[in-house]
Amino acid sequence: MRNRDVNDWDSTPDDFLEPAKPEEPEIIYVETTHVPPPRVPGDVSPRSKLTLLMLCLTLGPFGVHDIYIGKWEGFFLKFFTANWLLIGWFTDIAKVIRGTYWDREERPVSEWRIEPAEENKRKEWTIRIIVIALWILGPICGKEP
C-alpha cells in the first residue's frame, strides 16, 4: 500500500499510519591527502643527483635546486622565506642524499650521474657554469677596496 497525500479523499486512516522506509544515506569519500600517481618500478628522474646536491649545498637557502627539478612553486616559496629560516635547507640536503627528493613528475632523483642525461645536458652545464662562476666571483666581488 502506498502512502497517500492528506488531500486524497478516498484514503483510509490506515494509509497514513504506515511507517516510511528509511533511505540509505549516500556515502561520499573525499580525498584529503596527496597520493602520488603509481610509478613503474625503476622509473627514476633523468636529472643528476650530483648536480642537485651541488645546487642544494651552494644555493639551497634560496631554493635554486627546485628550479633544476622543475618545481617553480617551491622555488618562489623558498626564495621569499629564506628556505624556512634554513630548516628546510637542511631537510632538503638530507632528502637529496637519501634519494627521496622528487622532481616535478613525481619521480625520485636517485642516481649519481656524472654524465647528464641527453635531454638535460644543456641545462645541467648551464647551471654548473653559473655555480662555478659564483664560487669564483663571490670572494672577488665581496672584497672591500
ABEGO torsion letter per residue (X at the ends): XBBBBAABAABBAAAAABBBBBBBBBBBBBBABBBBBBBBBGBBBABBAAAAAAAAAAAAAAGAAAAAAGBAAAAAAAAAAGGGGGAAAAAAAAAAAAGABBBAAGBBBABBBABBBAAAAAAAAAAAAAAAAAAAAAAAAABBX
